[in-house]
Amino acid sequence: MESTALLSVLDTPLLWVTQERVAWANPAANALFASAPTGRPWQEITQNLPDGYTYRLHPLTATTQAGMLMECIPKASDELWREVQRLAAENRELEQILDSCLDEVFVTDADGRTVRVNEAAAQMYGMTREELIGQSVYELEQAGVFYPSVTSMVLREKKRVSVLQTTRSGRRLMASANPVFDADGNIVQVVTSAKDVTELDLPPLIPHTAQRADAEGAAFGPTITLVAESPRMQSVLKTATRAAATDVTVLILGETGVGKNRLAEYIHAHSRRNGQPFVRVDCASIPENLLESELFGYEPGAFTGAGRRGKPGLVEMADGGTLFLDEIAELPPTVQSKLLQFVQEQSFTRVGGVRPTRVNTRIVAATNRDLRSMVYQGTFRADLYYRLSVLPIAIPPLRERREDASRLFREAVDRYARRFGTSPRTVTRETLRCIESLPWPGNIRQLENVAQRVVLLSDIAVITPHVVRQAMEEPTWETDAQWEIPHPPVSAVRQPAQLPTGQTLKELLEEYERHILAQAATSHASTYAMAKALGISQSSVVRKLRRYGIGGR
């Protein structure tokens, strides 16, 4: 019963009866009966009632638990009976007030053990009151019910604390907790209120502008809440939450488009560095000859074309915050060596410099490649691999967590409808089942692409499976003759023994290009080597590998 803390201090024996058994008894009741009544059948209690008392029963109708309260009143104590009635009425009124609140009310004792919650709190955490009452906030935090625990912060800091929490279902709560002190200045309770802000357009979790580490250095928007309906993704989120509480180096693994960059942002936003820069480096998009200077900066006159004042690198920009090394497998060997030194010592030397620079930077890396195989092949340094993979987190592809696909699609449709200023769209249950049944080889990136097309191209308010399938179809096109690229004569091209049937020329050319790229990925150590062998730019190689789903180095 949620109000036991108040009733325990009374001298009147009180018992709470539910489901034909005594669920709780206060100390006075334990002293009255020959043996402790808690847990005993109600019928046994009624057959052995002590003499000299009046026993009054009060149905508990104002709370969420069924049952009744039995009050054992000495026959001469009518004044005490009236006092109990008054306190019981006040308690019922308090329960009604708390349950009328739309925001969470969560109360713990000085040890962080839950003593009272309202109905809104139970709904936010997906648990019943009975499951929450008596639980320690430290246990609830460890189980991933919410993170971080604002109550534990208050008990540690002994002052009011406000934080942005994430629940097990991925919802975001703005939580504020206040300590309650006794006359001696000791904390006796912590009272927390929280508002669900998942659906609000909040400012970024990262107060400083987070810079995307590409050539333009463009800023990106707020961190997106991760969807974790499936057990596998809930496990990923739990591990990421634990990682965020430390400065351990994290290696995020997963196919292209599964959301590795979002998980990296999540780890940063839930860490104590969330007020500092989050710097993303796309290792595959920066040319090899510029990568070292972009990462570590350079001194004036370090090389031809270097600026007169020099330039700080992306590592320096991440000082105090998080450096996210995306596509880490694409780093050339020369840069791997210098990065290893930085990971080990948290210091580096600018290109053309002589004095080391120290920074305090947390490192998160990500790749869609099998780094262990690359270590065995000699294309990735073993010592760097082990430094980066202190805590590896593998994100499963969307086809292995189908429960997430339907919610991701529904949220993407709502988001794009708001962004494009169109009317809200309704996604039918049949459509959601269709979404969950599709393989999604491009993972979340492909799913959001389809959701965007659905919003842009559909004129109807209801999204059906047919609309989704139409959005997934790739349009065909033919180039005008004036734009055609000249090709060598047919006689100069190696011919197959027999022309295949049932495929268009476009399909045949794509199949041949995919075959060439797959061979090049197998026989060359990096995308830079592939680009040199094929006579195209390294960025073109990366783009084509992603297009065909080939794991290039």
C-alpha positions as CSV (number, residue, x, y, z in Angstrom):
1,M,0.0,0.0,0.0
2,E,1.5,3.4,-1.0
3,S,0.5,5.2,2.2
4,T,2.1,2.8,4.6
5,A,4.9,5.3,5.6
6,L,2.2,7.6,7.2
7,L,0.2,4.9,8.9
8,S,3.3,3.1,10.3
9,V,3.9,5.7,12.9
10,L,0.4,5.5,14.4
11,D,-0.1,3.6,17.7
12,T,-3.4,2.1,16.5
13,P,-3.0,-1.4,15.1
14,L,-3.8,-1.4,11.4
15,L,-3.9,-4.2,8.8
16,W,-4.2,-3.9,5.0
17,V,-6.1,-6.9,3.6
18,T,-6.1,-7.8,-0.1
19,Q,-6.9,-11.0,-2.0
20,E,-8.0,-12.7,1.2
21,R,-4.6,-12.2,2.9
22,V,-3.0,-9.6,5.1
23,A,-0.6,-7.8,2.8
24,W,0.7,-5.3,5.4
25,A,0.5,-4.6,9.1
26,N,2.0,-1.7,11.1
27,P,4.2,-2.2,14.1
28,A,1.3,-1.8,16.5
29,A,-0.6,-4.6,14.8
30,N,2.4,-6.8,15.0
31,A,2.6,-6.3,18.7
32,L,-1.1,-6.9,19.2
33,F,-1.3,-10.3,17.5
34,A,0.5,-13.4,18.9
35,S,2.4,-13.9,15.6
36,A,3.1,-11.4,12.8
37,P,-0.1,-11.2,10.7
38,T,1.5,-10.2,7.4
39,G,1.0,-13.0,4.8
40,R,-1.6,-14.9,6.9
41,P,-5.0,-15.8,5.5
42,W,-7.7,-13.3,6.4
43,Q,-10.0,-16.0,7.7
44,E,-7.4,-17.1,10.2
45,I,-7.0,-13.6,11.5
46,T,-10.8,-13.1,12.0
47,Q,-11.0,-16.3,14.0
48,N,-8.3,-15.1,16.5
49,L,-9.1,-11.5,17.1
50,P,-7.9,-10.2,20.5
51,D,-10.5,-9.1,23.0
52,G,-11.0,-5.5,24.1
53,Y,-10.9,-3.9,20.7
54,T,-13.4,-2.7,18.2
55,Y,-12.5,-3.8,14.6
56,R,-13.6,-1.5,11.9
57,L,-13.2,-2.2,8.1
58,H,-12.6,0.6,5.6
59,P,-12.8,-0.3,1.8
60,L,-9.9,1.2,-0.1
61,T,-11.7,2.7,-3.1
62,A,-9.6,5.9,-3.7
63,T,-6.4,4.0,-4.6
64,T,-5.4,1.7,-7.4
65,Q,-5.2,-1.3,-5.1
66,A,-8.3,-3.3,-4.2
67,G,-8.7,-4.3,-0.6
68,M,-9.6,-2.9,2.8
69,L,-8.0,-1.4,5.9
70,M,-8.8,-3.0,9.2
71,E,-8.5,-0.7,12.2
72,C,-8.1,-2.2,15.7
73,I,-9.5,0.5,18.1
74,P,-9.5,0.1,21.9
75,K,-13.2,0.2,22.9
76,A,-12.7,3.3,25.1
77,S,-10.8,5.4,22.5
78,D,-13.3,7.2,20.4
79,E,-11.1,10.3,20.2
80,L,-8.3,8.2,18.6
81,W,-10.8,6.8,16.2
82,R,-11.8,10.3,15.0
83,E,-8.1,11.2,14.6
84,V,-7.5,8.1,12.4
85,Q,-10.5,9.0,10.3
86,R,-9.2,12.5,9.8
87,L,-5.8,11.2,8.7
88,A,-7.3,8.6,6.4
89,A,-9.5,11.3,4.8
90,E,-6.4,13.6,4.3
91,N,-4.5,10.7,2.8
92,R,-7.3,9.9,0.3
93,E,-7.5,13.5,-0.7
94,L,-3.7,13.6,-1.2
95,E,-3.9,10.4,-3.4
96,Q,-6.6,12.0,-5.5
97,I,-4.6,15.2,-6.0
98,L,-1.5,13.3,-7.0
99,D,-3.4,11.1,-9.5
100,S,-5.0,14.2,-11.1
101,C,-1.5,15.5,-12.0
102,L,-0.5,14.8,-15.6
103,D,3.2,15.0,-14.7
104,E,5.1,12.3,-12.8
105,V,5.4,12.5,-9.0
106,F,8.0,10.1,-7.6
107,V,8.9,10.1,-3.9
108,T,11.8,8.1,-2.3
109,D,13.2,7.8,1.2
110,A,16.7,8.8,2.3
111,D,18.1,5.6,0.9
112,G,16.6,6.1,-2.6
113,R,13.9,3.5,-2.1
114,T,10.5,4.3,-3.7
115,V,7.7,5.1,-1.2
116,R,5.1,6.8,-3.4
117,V,4.4,7.3,-7.1
118,N,1.3,8.6,-8.9
119,E,-0.4,7.0,-11.9
120,A,1.4,9.3,-14.4
121,A,4.8,7.9,-13.2
122,A,3.6,4.3,-13.5
123,Q,2.5,5.0,-17.1
124,M,5.8,6.8,-18.1
125,Y,7.9,3.8,-17.0
126,G,5.6,1.1,-18.2
127,M,5.3,-0.5,-14.7
128,T,2.6,-0.8,-12.1
129,R,2.7,1.0,-8.8
130,E,3.2,-2.3,-7.0
131,E,6.3,-2.9,-9.1
132,L,7.8,0.5,-8.4
133,I,7.0,0.8,-4.6
134,G,9.9,-0.5,-2.6
135,Q,12.4,-0.5,-5.5
136,S,15.7,1.3,-5.2
137,V,16.3,4.0,-7.8
138,Y,19.8,2.6,-8.2
139,E,18.3,-0.8,-9.2
140,L,15.8,0.9,-11.5
141,E,18.6,2.9,-13.2
142,Q,20.7,-0.2,-13.6
143,A,17.8,-2.1,-15.1
144,G,17.4,0.8,-17.7
145,V,13.9,1.9,-16.5
146,F,15.2,5.4,-16.6
147,Y,18.6,7.1,-17.0
148,P,20.2,9.0,-15.3
149,S,18.7,8.8,-11.8
150,V,18.0,12.3,-10.7
151,T,17.2,11.1,-7.2
152,S,20.7,9.6,-6.8
153,M,22.2,12.9,-7.9
154,V,20.2,14.8,-5.2
155,L,21.2,12.3,-2.5
156,R,24.8,12.8,-3.6
157,E,24.8,16.6,-4.0
158,K,22.1,17.5,-1.4
159,K,20.5,20.1,-3.6
160,R,17.9,20.5,-6.3
161,V,18.8,18.8,-9.6
162,S,17.2,18.9,-13.1
163,V,18.1,16.6,-15.9
164,L,16.9,15.2,-19.2
165,Q,16.1,11.5,-18.6
166,T,15.6,8.7,-21.1
167,T,13.2,5.8,-20.3
168,R,13.5,2.2,-21.3
169,S,11.0,2.7,-24.1
170,G,13.1,5.6,-25.5
171,R,10.9,8.5,-24.2
172,R,12.5,11.7,-22.9
173,L,11.5,13.2,-19.6
174,M,12.4,16.6,-18.1
175,A,12.9,15.6,-14.4
176,S,13.5,17.9,-11.4
177,A,14.1,16.5,-7.9
178,N,14.1,18.3,-4.6
179,P,15.5,17.1,-1.2
180,V,13.3,17.3,1.9
181,F,15.4,17.9,5.1
182,D,14.6,17.2,8.8
183,A,15.3,19.6,11.6
184,D,18.9,18.4,11.8
185,G,19.6,19.0,8.1
186,N,19.4,15.4,7.0
187,I,17.6,14.3,3.9
188,V,14.5,12.3,4.7
189,Q,12.8,12.2,1.3
190,V,13.4,13.2,-2.3
191,V,10.4,14.4,-4.3
192,T,10.7,14.2,-8.1
193,S,8.4,15.6,-10.8
194,A,8.9,14.9,-14.5
195,K,7.3,16.0,-17.7
196,D,7.2,13.9,-20.9
197,V,8.9,16.0,-23.6
198,T,9.4,13.3,-26.2
199,E,7.1,14.9,-28.8
200,L,8.2,18.5,-28.2
201,D,10.5,20.3,-30.6
202,L,13.2,20.9,-28.0
203,P,16.5,22.8,-28.6
204,P,19.5,20.5,-29.1
205,L,20.7,18.5,-26.1
206,I,24.1,19.8,-27.0
207,P,24.3,23.5,-26.1
208,H,27.3,24.2,-28.3
209,T,27.0,24.0,-32.0
210,A,28.2,20.5,-33.0
211,Q,30.3,20.6,-36.1
212,R,30.1,18.0,-38.8
213,A,33.7,17.2,-39.6
214,D,33.6,17.4,-43.4
215,A,35.0,20.0,-45.8
216,E,32.2,22.5,-45.2
217,G,32.1,22.0,-41.4
218,A,28.3,22.4,-41.5
219,A,26.3,22.2,-38.3
220,F,23.7,19.6,-37.8
221,G,20.5,19.5,-35.7
222,P,19.4,18.0,-32.4
223,T,20.1,14.5,-31.3
224,I,17.3,12.1,-32.3
225,T,15.8,9.9,-29.7
226,L,16.7,6.2,-30.4
227,V,13.8,3.8,-31.0
228,A,14.2,0.6,-29.0
229,E,11.1,-1.5,-29.2
230,S,12.9,-4.7,-29.9
231,P,14.8,-6.6,-27.1
232,R,18.1,-6.5,-29.1
233,M,17.9,-2.7,-29.5
234,Q,17.0,-2.3,-25.9
235,S,20.1,-4.2,-25.0
236,V,22.1,-1.9,-27.3
237,L,20.6,1.2,-25.6
238,K,21.3,-0.2,-22.1
239,T,25.0,-0.8,-23.0
240,A,25.2,2.7,-24.6
241,T,23.7,4.3,-21.5
242,R,26.3,2.6,-19.3
243,A,29.0,3.7,-21.6
244,A,27.8,7.3,-21.5
245,A,28.4,7.4,-17.8
246,T,32.1,6.8,-18.3
247,D,34.9,8.0,-20.7
248,V,35.6,4.6,-22.0
249,T,36.5,4.4,-25.8
250,V,33.5,2.9,-27.7
251,L,33.6,1.2,-31.1
252,I,30.2,1.1,-32.8
253,L,29.7,-1.7,-35.4
254,G,26.9,-2.2,-37.9
255,E,25.8,-2.2,-41.5
256,T,25.5,1.1,-43.4
257,G,22.4,3.0,-42.4
258,V,21.7,1.3,-39.0
259,G,22.2,4.5,-37.1
260,K,25.8,4.4,-35.9
261,N,26.1,8.2,-35.9
262,R,22.9,8.6,-33.9
263,L,24.1,6.2,-31.3
264,A,27.3,8.1,-31.0
265,E,25.3,11.3,-30.5
266,Y,23.2,9.6,-27.9
267,I,26.3,8.5,-26.0
268,H,27.6,12.1,-26.1
269,A,24.3,13.7,-25.1
270,H,23.9,11.4,-22.1
271,S,27.5,11.9,-20.9
272,R,28.9,14.5,-18.6
273,R,30.4,16.1,-21.7
274,N,27.1,16.9,-23.2
275,G,27.7,20.7,-22.8
276,Q,30.9,20.4,-24.9
277,P,31.5,20.0,-28.6
278,F,30.6,16.8,-30.5
279,V,32.9,16.6,-33.6
280,R,32.2,14.1,-36.3
281,V,35.0,13.0,-38.7
282,D,34.0,11.1,-41.8
283,C,37.3,9.3,-42.4
284,A,36.1,8.2,-45.9
285,S,35.3,11.6,-47.3
286,I,38.5,13.5,-46.6
287,P,41.3,12.9,-49.1
288,E,44.3,10.9,-47.8
289,N,46.8,13.8,-48.4
290,L,44.6,16.1,-46.3
291,L,43.5,13.8,-43.6
292,E,46.4,14.2,-41.2
293,S,46.3,18.0,-41.3
294,E,42.5,18.0,-41.0
295,L,42.6,15.8,-37.9
296,F,45.6,17.3,-36.1
297,G,46.0,20.7,-37.6
298,Y,49.2,22.3,-38.9
299,E,51.6,25.1,-38.1
300,P,52.3,28.1,-40.4
301,G,54.2,27.2,-43.5
302,A,54.0,23.4,-42.7
303,F,53.5,22.7,-46.4
304,T,52.7,24.4,-49.7
305,G,49.4,26.2,-49.4
306,A,49.3,26.2,-45.6
307,G,47.8,29.2,-44.1
308,R,50.0,31.9,-42.5
309,R,48.5,31.5,-39.1
310,G,48.3,27.7,-39.1
311,K,45.0,25.9,-38.3
312,P,43.8,23.8,-35.4
313,G,42.6,20.3,-36.3
314,L,39.4,18.5,-35.5
315,V,40.9,16.8,-32.5
316,E,41.5,20.2,-30.9
317,M,38.0,21.3,-31.8
318,A,36.7,18.3,-29.7
319,D,38.7,19.3,-26.6
320,G,36.5,18.7,-23.6
321,G,33.9,16.9,-25.7
322,T,33.6,13.8,-27.9
323,L,35.5,13.0,-31.1
324,F,33.4,10.7,-33.3
325,L,35.6,8.9,-35.9
326,D,33.1,7.6,-38.5
327,E,34.2,5.0,-41.1
328,I,37.4,4.4,-39.0
329,A,38.4,1.5,-41.3
330,E,39.1,3.9,-44.1
331,L,42.1,5.5,-42.3
332,P,45.3,5.1,-44.2
333,P,48.2,3.4,-42.4
334,T,50.2,6.6,-41.9
335,V,47.3,8.3,-40.1
336,Q,46.6,5.1,-38.1
337,S,50.0,5.4,-36.5
338,K,49.5,9.0,-35.4
339,L,46.0,8.3,-34.2
340,L,47.3,5.5,-32.0
341,Q,49.7,7.9,-30.3
342,F,46.8,10.3,-29.6
343,V,44.5,7.6,-28.2
344,Q,47.2,6.3,-25.9
345,E,48.5,9.7,-24.7
346,Q,45.8,12.2,-25.4
347,S,48.4,14.4,-27.0
348,F,49.5,15.0,-30.6
349,T,51.8,17.3,-32.6
350,R,50.5,19.5,-35.4
351,V,51.8,18.9,-38.9
352,G,55.0,20.9,-39.1
353,G,55.1,21.4,-35.3
354,V,57.6,20.3,-32.7
355,R,55.7,20.7,-29.4
356,P,52.9,18.3,-28.4
357,T,49.5,19.5,-27.6
358,R,47.4,17.9,-24.9
359,V,43.6,17.7,-25.0
360,N,40.9,16.0,-23.0
361,T,38.7,14.2,-25.6
362,R,36.5,11.2,-25.4
363,I,36.7,9.0,-28.5
364,V,33.9,7.1,-30.2
365,A,34.6,5.2,-33.5
366,A,32.3,3.4,-35.9
367,T,32.6,1.2,-38.9
368,N,30.6,-1.1,-41.2
369,R,33.7,-3.3,-41.8
370,D,35.1,-6.3,-40.0
371,L,38.1,-4.7,-38.3
372,R,39.3,-8.0,-36.9
373,S,39.6,-9.5,-40.4
374,M,41.5,-6.3,-41.5
375,V,43.9,-6.8,-38.6
376,Y,44.6,-10.4,-39.7
377,Q,45.1,-9.2,-43.3
378,G,47.5,-6.5,-42.1
379,T,45.5,-3.5,-43.4
380,F,44.5,-2.2,-39.9
381,R,46.9,-1.9,-36.9
382,A,46.2,-4.4,-34.2
383,D,47.3,-2.1,-31.4
384,L,44.9,0.6,-32.6
385,Y,42.1,-1.8,-33.0
386,Y,42.4,-3.0,-29.4
387,R,42.7,0.6,-28.2
388,L,39.4,1.6,-30.0
389,S,37.4,-1.5,-29.2
390,V,37.5,-1.3,-25.4
391,L,33.7,-1.4,-25.4
392,P,32.3,-2.6,-28.8
393,I,28.6,-2.1,-29.4
394,A,27.0,-3.9,-32.4
395,I,23.8,-2.4,-33.8
396,P,21.7,-5.1,-35.4
397,P,20.3,-4.4,-39.0
398,L,16.7,-3.4,-39.3
399,R,15.7,-6.8,-40.7
400,E,16.7,-8.3,-37.3
401,R,14.6,-5.9,-35.2
402,R,11.4,-5.6,-37.1
403,E,9.5,-4.2,-34.1
404,D,11.5,-1.0,-34.5
405,A,10.8,-0.6,-38.2
406,S,7.1,0.2,-37.8
407,R,7.7,2.9,-35.1
408,L,10.6,4.4,-37.0
409,F,8.4,4.6,-40.1
410,R,5.5,6.2,-38.3
411,E,7.7,8.8,-36.5
412,A,9.5,9.6,-39.8
413,V,6.2,10.2,-41.6
414,D,5.0,12.5,-38.8
415,R,8.4,14.4,-38.8
416,Y,8.4,14.9,-42.6
417,A,4.8,15.9,-42.6
418,R,5.6,18.7,-40.1
419,R,8.7,19.7,-42.0
420,F,7.0,19.9,-45.4
421,G,3.9,21.6,-44.0
422,T,1.5,18.9,-45.3
423,S,-1.6,17.5,-43.5
424,P,-1.0,14.8,-41.0
425,R,-0.9,11.2,-42.4
426,T,-2.5,8.1,-41.0
427,V,-0.5,4.9,-41.3
428,T,-2.8,1.8,-41.2
429,R,-2.0,-1.3,-39.2
430,E,-1.8,-3.2,-42.4
431,T,0.9,-0.8,-43.6
432,L,2.9,-1.2,-40.4
433,R,2.8,-5.0,-40.8
434,C,4.0,-4.4,-44.4
435,I,6.8,-2.2,-43.1
436,E,7.9,-4.9,-40.6
437,S,7.9,-7.6,-43.3
438,L,10.2,-5.8,-45.7
439,P,14.0,-6.6,-45.6
440,W,15.2,-3.0,-45.7
441,P,18.7,-3.7,-47.1
442,G,19.5,0.1,-46.6
443,N,18.3,-0.1,-43.0
444,I,17.0,3.1,-41.3
445,R,18.5,5.4,-44.1
446,Q,16.4,3.6,-46.7
447,L,13.3,3.5,-44.5
448,E,13.4,7.3,-43.9
449,N,14.0,7.8,-47.6
450,V,10.8,5.9,-48.3
451,A,8.9,7.8,-45.6
452,Q,10.0,11.1,-47.1
453,R,8.8,10.0,-50.6
454,V,5.4,8.9,-49.2
455,V,4.8,12.3,-47.6
456,L,5.9,14.2,-50.7
457,L,4.3,12.1,-53.4
458,S,1.0,10.9,-51.8
459,D,-2.1,13.1,-52.0
460,I,-4.2,11.0,-49.7
461,A,-4.3,11.2,-45.9
462,V,-4.1,7.5,-45.3
463,I,-0.9,5.6,-46.1
464,T,-1.6,2.1,-47.4
465,P,0.9,-0.7,-48.3
466,H,0.3,0.2,-52.0
467,V,1.6,3.7,-51.4
468,V,4.7,2.4,-49.7
469,R,5.5,0.0,-52.5
470,Q,5.1,2.8,-55.1
471,A,7.5,4.9,-53.1
472,M,10.0,2.1,-53.0
473,E,10.1,1.7,-56.8
474,E,13.1,3.4,-58.5
475,P,12.2,5.4,-61.6
476,T,13.9,4.5,-64.9
477,W,15.3,7.1,-67.3
478,E,17.2,7.3,-70.6
479,T,19.9,9.9,-71.3
480,D,19.4,12.3,-74.3
481,A,21.8,11.7,-77.1
482,Q,23.5,15.1,-76.6
483,W,24.5,14.1,-73.1
484,E,25.7,10.6,-73.8
485,I,29.3,9.8,-72.8
486,P,31.3,8.4,-75.7
487,H,32.3,4.7,-75.3
488,P,34.9,2.7,-77.0
489,P,33.7,0.7,-80.0
490,V,31.9,-2.5,-79.3
491,S,34.8,-4.6,-80.8
492,A,37.1,-3.2,-78.1
493,V,35.0,-4.3,-75.2
494,R,35.4,-7.9,-73.9
495,Q,32.2,-9.7,-74.9
496,P,30.4,-12.4,-72.9
497,A,30.0,-15.8,-74.6
498,Q,26.2,-15.2,-74.9
499,L,24.2,-12.0,-74.3
500,P,21.9,-12.5,-71.3
501,T,18.2,-12.1,-71.8
502,G,15.5,-10.5,-69.6
503,Q,17.7,-7.6,-68.5
504,T,17.9,-4.0,-69.7
505,L,21.1,-2.4,-70.7
506,K,21.1,-0.3,-67.6
507,E,20.7,-3.4,-65.4
508,L,23.5,-5.2,-67.3
509,L,25.9,-2.2,-66.8
510,E,25.1,-1.9,-63.1
511,E,25.7,-5.6,-62.7
512,Y,29.0,-5.4,-64.4
513,E,30.0,-2.3,-62.3
514,R,29.1,-4.1,-59.1
515,H,31.2,-7.1,-60.2
516,I,34.2,-4.9,-60.9
517,L,33.9,-3.1,-57.6
518,A,33.5,-6.3,-55.6
519,Q,36.7,-7.7,-57.2
520,A,38.6,-4.5,-56.5
521,A,37.4,-4.5,-52.9
522,T,38.8,-8.0,-52.4
523,S,42.2,-7.3,-54.1
524,H,43.0,-3.8,-52.7
525,A,43.8,-2.8,-49.1
526,S,41.8,0.5,-49.1
527,T,39.4,2.7,-51.1
528,Y,42.4,4.9,-52.0
529,A,44.1,2.0,-53.6
530,M,40.9,1.0,-55.4
531,A,40.4,4.5,-56.7
532,K,44.0,4.6,-58.1
533,A,43.5,1.2,-59.8
534,L,40.1,2.1,-61.3
535,G,41.1,5.6,-62.3
536,I,38.4,7.4,-60.4
537,S,38.3,9.5,-57.2
538,Q,38.3,8.0,-53.8
539,S,35.0,9.6,-52.9
540,S,33.4,8.1,-56.1
541,V,34.6,4.6,-54.9
542,V,33.1,5.1,-51.5
543,R,29.8,6.3,-53.0
544,K,29.6,3.4,-55.4
545,L,30.4,0.8,-52.6
546,R,27.6,2.2,-50.5
547,R,25.3,2.2,-53.5
548,Y,25.9,-1.5,-54.1
549,G,26.2,-2.5,-50.5
550,I,29.8,-3.7,-50.9
551,G,32.1,-3.6,-47.8
552,G,35.1,-1.7,-49.3
553,R,38.2,-1.0,-47.3
